Every structure is written in C-alpha cells, then in structure tokens.
Amino acid sequence: MIIPDLDDLVLESDEESGLRELGRRFLARGPWTTVAFLVKTKTDPEGEWEGPFLWLHRYQKVAQGWKLVSRFRTTETAQLAALADAIEGWKGYFSDGR
C-alpha cells in the first residue's frame, strides 16, 4: 500500500478495529522515515484493551508517495518497559565524545 503523505497517515483506530492510537513520533524523516506509534489493542470487540505497545514502522519514499517497508511491534507491555529501561541506561552513549 502506498501512502501519499506521511503527515496524513491514519492508523485504523476505533472500537471495531481493536486498535487505539495513543501517540506517535517521527524518529527520522527523509527518504527513509521511521515512525513510532504507541497503541493499545484488543482481539475481542467485547474484551479489554491491552497494552500499551510500541510499533516502529519504516517507510521508503517512492515515486507515488511512501511505502511501508518494515515494522517492529512489541507484543507485551514487559517488552516496552525493558526497551525503555535499556534506552535510559544507554543515554550516556548518546552524548558527544563517546
């Protein structure tokens, strides 16, 4: 599927689809763009919302717009917490001179 403009990107977010977008961040913009989505999901329309989960999507610029090339999705909240802890622990490596 080609998306004409990433600023108009909409996840199917409603009660019927079982997806609720809580937030998004563009982590990188350019010919290869990375978007982080924070979502909640549910598999049963009558069930409880699960999450939050992190979805990372990579889009490539093509002639017609943007094409989803790859995605990574956490599948349990413990993974998201572990990822947040890892990034917090590595913050010192992000500064200049390391």
Disulfide bonds with the S-S distance in Angstrom:
none
